[in-house]
Amino acid sequence: MTKRYLLGVDGGGSKTIAWIAQVVEASTNASPISRPSIIVVGRGAAGPSNPRSVGFEVAYQNIEIAISIATTDAGQTKKPFDAACVSLAGVGRSAEQLEVRRWADRLQLASRTIVVDDIEPLHLAAKFEQNAHDWHQYITLVVGTGSIACGRKGNESSMRLGGWGYLLGDEGSGYAIGLAALQSICRQFDDGASLSSFHTAVLHAAGLTDPRELIGFLYQNPIPREQVAKLSRIVIEDCSTDAEANSIINHAIAAMAQLIHRSAKRLGFASRDYALALSGGILSGNPSLVESVLVELRSLGCEPCLHHIIAEPIYGPLLMAKGVL
């Protein structure tokens, strides 16, 4: 029997993951909700590949490095792959996807290649990891440096909310949380009050010692979005002991819940009428934060029937690749 190989690429603003999987023929006795028949045989990682933040050429270089490492790890040099899915942050528009597809064709990456943004495949990863069948109606929330939600009702086209970026939106995101902490320091300084241990920890994490240094730190070109977003870790750690940190996190929780609530309202979902997939650094490492979001959703009357925090988003692109074989 001929072996068939899939390539999945998941690229963002900080790293690129590439996995190679072999397709395994499903048993005729397999359960209808059993996991898709793929076995991961190679894994690779490299630097960022969001074209909006690093440019297309750097993105392509890092994708190729990740694929090369995964190919070596798999112990095979098969190319083109039978199918590939390249899922990248920053390629939400058709023109950007076409540019990446042309690159993939020049590289002869796969017999069939699809290019999508980084949120579209995530519900497949959630369904695969949870091994559940209740994913025909879903909302996906991604909260990392930025924030965005998308959802689908049955066979209808998907709908996206949020994702407006740090100037227009990204409520509840790592950047929004970090920025709120910095704004809190400015208010404390203007009041003439001593900085709390929380404020001092945030300031030091930004590599600063004096609040007046914040102007030079933040008003750079480009704005240090990733550095600001990383400050969210301190806010989350201190929210149980510091009132200001707790207030910032509660605001973020409400913003995340509102994004899901607006999605559910637009899609016509009643309470317990949809599955909720969750991803991104703010959510994936903080289950207590997720529980707080679920409590808020319950109060808004749009609680999901099930939820799952995705461990390996790369399964989404692999399964999308399998779908075009």
N, C-alpha and C positions, 0 to 999 in steps of 0.2 A: 504494500500500500504506500502511495506517495505521501511523504510528510509535507504538511503545509505549515508555513510560519507567518505569524503576525508581528507587526511592529506597532507599538504604542508610544507616543511622545507626549509628555505633559510638561509644558514650559511656562514659566512665570517670571516675575520680576527679580527673583533671587536665585533660582536654580532651574535646571532642566533634567527631567527624568526620562529615560528611554528603557523600555522593557521589550524583550522578544519572547513570544509564546508560541508553543506548538499546538496545533489544533488536534484534538483527540476525538475520534468518532464516538458519538453518544450511544449508549446502550439502548436497545429497544425497550428494555424494562425500566428505563430511567423515569423518575418522578417528573411530572410536569413543572414542578418548581425547583428541580435540582439545579445545581450550579452549571453554568455554561461550560462546555468541555474544552478547556484550555489549560495548558501547563506552562508556567513561566520557566524559561530555560536560560535567560540572560538578562542582566541588569546593568545599567550604566547611568552616570550622573555627570553633570557639567554645570557651568555658570548660567546666568540668566538668558532668557530668550523671548522676552516681551519686546517686540519690534518698536513699540512706542517709546520705550525707555532706553533701549540700547541700540536701536537701529536694526535693519534687516540683516546686514552683513554679519554683525556680531552674533545676532540670534542664530543665523545659519551655522556659523562656526561652532557655537556651543551645542547645537543640536547634533551636528556631525560628530563631535567629540563624544557625546553621550551615546550615540548609536554605535560608534566604533568600540567603546568600552563594553557595551552590552553584547556586541557581536563576539568579541574576544571571550567574554564571560560565558557565552553560549557554546564556545568551541566550534563555531561554524562560520563560514564566510558567505552564506547564501545571500545573493542580491541579484535581482530585486526580490523583495519579500512578496509573498502572495497577496497581502493586503496591509495597508498602513493607515493609521489615523494620527495626524499631527494636531494636537490640541494646545493652543497657545493663548495666553492673555494678550490683549491688545489687537486681536484680529476679529473683532465682532462684525466688521463690515465686509461686504462681498468683495470689494476691491482689494482689501488686505489679504483675504483668503485666496484670491486668485493669484496674487503675487507669490504667496508661499507655495501654492500648487505648482506654479511654473518652476520654482526652484526644485521642488521634489521631482518633477518630470525631467529636468535637466540632469539631476543626480541619478535618475532611473531608480528611484527609491523602492517602488513597489509596482506590481502589476495593476493594482487599484489603490489609489490614495485619496483620502478625504481630509479636508482641513476644516477645523471648527475652533470656536473659542474655548476657553478653559472651563466654562460652566456647563455647557450642553451635555457632556458625557457623564456628569457626576451622578445622576440618578441611577445610571447603569452600575456604577461602582457600588453604590449603596445597596442596590438590589442583589448584586453578586455577593457582597460581604455578609448581608443579613440573610440571604437565601430565602427571601419572602416573595410572595406573589402580589402583594397589595401596592404595586408601584405604577398602576395604569393612570392614577391621578396623583400628582405630586407637586411639591414646591421644594426648590433647592435654594438654600441660603449659604452664601460664601462670605465670610467675614475674616479678612486678613488685614493687609495694609489699607485696602478699600472695602466696600461692601456692595453686594448685588444679589438680587433674587430672580429666579425664573420658575415657571411652572407650566404644567400641561394638564388639560382635562380631557381624558380619553384620547381620541384620535385628532383632536383639534390642534392647531398650531400652537407652539409654545409662546409664552408671554414673559417679558422681562421688565423688572422694575429696579430702580436704583442704578448703581454703576455710573453715577454722574461725575465721579472724580472728587478730589479733595476740595475744590473751590465751590462746587455746586451741590455736593451731597456727601456720600460715604458716611452717613450717620451710623454710629455704633462701631465704626471700624477702629483698627489699631491706630491709624493716624488721628482720627477724631478723639480717641481716648488720650493719646499722648499730647495732642495740642491742648485739650482741656486742662491737663495737668500743668502745662507751661503757662496757660492763661491764669490758672489759679495762683501760680508763683508770682506773676505780675501784679495781681490784685493784692496779694499779701504784702508785697514790697511797697506798693502805693499806699497801703494802710499804715505803713510804718511799723508793722508787726514783725517779730522774729519769724524766720522760716521754721516750719515744723520739720520733724525728722523725715516725714514723707516728702516734703518739698525739697529738702536737702538731697535726699536719695535720687530724686528725679533730676535735679540739677547736675549732680555728679555723674549720673548715667549719660547725660548729654555731653560730658567732658568739660563742664563749666563749674565755676566757683562763685560767681556773682550774677544775680538776676539781670543786671544791665548787659551782660554778655549775650543774652538771649536774642537781642536785635541782630547782632552779627551772625549768630548761629542760624537763625531761622530765615533771614532775608538774604539767602544765598541764591545763586543761579547755577544749577537748578536747586529748588527747595529740597532740603534733606528729608524727603518723605519717609524713607525706610528707617532712618535714625529716629525720627519722631515717633513712628509706629512702634518701634522697639521699646519705647518708654512705657507703653501700655502694660508691659509685664510687671513693672513696679506698682502701677496703679492696681492691677488685679491682685497682686500679692498683699498689698496693704489695705485693701478695701474692708477687711474684717476688723481692722484696728484703728483706722483713720477715717474720721467723718467726711473729710473732703474727698478722699479716694473712693469712699463708699457712695457718695453723691454722684461722682463721675461715672462709676460703673452702673449705678441704677439708671442713669440717663441713657447709657449705652444699651442696657437691657431693654428699656422701653423702646428705643429706636429700632433695634433688631426685631422686636415683636411687632411693631407698627409696620415694618417693611413686609413681614410675612402676612400680617392682617390685611394690608392693602392688596397683596397678591391674591389671597384667598377671596377677597371681596370681588376683585376684577374677574376671577375665574369662576365665581359662583359656588365656592366650596362652603358647605356647612361645617359645623364642628364635627370632628372625627370623620371627615369625608375625604381626607387626603393623607398621603405619607409625606414626611418631612426629612429631606437629606441635608446634612450640615457639613460644611467643610471650611477650611481656612485656619490660620494659626490661632486666631482668637478663640475659636470654638473647639478645635480638635484637641487642644491640650487643657481644656477647662470644662470638665463635665458639670461642675457645680454652676457655672455660668449658663450652660445649656438648660439645666433644670430650672433656673430662674426665668429664662426666656419662656419655657413651657408653662410655668405658673402664670406669667403675664398673658400668654395666649389663651389660657383657660379663662382668665378674667375678661378677655375680649370676646369670648364665645367662638373661638376658632382653633380649638385644640386639634392637633393631628391624631389620626388613628394609630400611627406608629412613627417613631423617629429613629434616625441612625446617624452617628457621627462617623464620617468616612475616614478609615485608617489609611488607605492607599488609593488616592484619586486616579492613579495610572491605570487601574482596572477599567475605568470608563473608556479611554481611548482604545485599549485592547479589544474591548467588546464591541465598540463601534467598528473597528477594523474587521472583526469577525462577521459583522452584519453585512458587509459588502462583498464577501467571498462569493 
